[in-house]
Amino acid sequence: MNPEKPQGRGQQADPENRLERREQILNSAQACFDARGFHATSTLEISKAAGISSAGLYHYFSSKDELIGALIERELKRVLSKMDALKHADDFFAELEDFYYQISTEELKGFSLGLRIESFALATRSKPIAKIVDKVNTTFLHELVQVVENAQRLNQVDPTLDPKLTAAAIMNITWGFFTQMCRPENTRADYLFVTMNLLKAGLSTKQQKA
């Protein structure tokens, strides 16, 4: 593959080709990060994996943090696309369990669980990443509130619970589940069972608990 060459003066890059090339770089970067983590991976490694020069890489991303931020935002879009089913679920708890299962097993299509957790740690040291992670949390929480409100309308989640506080609790439990799944010795089925039982016990209507 030929290294990326900067556009000459007066030349305009084709937007479609540029977008495709950008996605290729993101895919290569994600593979490198999955293998070595954010901190240990250099932009030189990413450049080589993407078949692009270091100068060409910076033509698309001004820094490694910007590249990581783009990956985090891309992962958010992927996760949100899976939340649409939750918003319109006839069986909230069954759909939530399926959501957990999909997100924790489709690592090849998105961030590995380890990178999701690492992105939060990185946010404590990088203001640009912190800004993006805050955006991710805010967006995810906003969508989750709608999910809870729909479940309350169906009388599957206790309607007396505050939707925003309930969504925040679910989000915290969700990240706890993903953290446990980062350890290879932990059994996904066991933690999924415990997590879902905890949520059902805390959120279900009295009629469902009876």
PyMOL commands that set and color helices and strands:
alter all, ss='L'
color gray80, all
select helices_A, chain A and resi 15-40+43-50+54-58+64-87+92-105+107-109+113-123+127-153+163-181+188-203+206-209
alter helices_A, ss='H'
color red, helices_A
deselect
rebuild
show_as cartoon
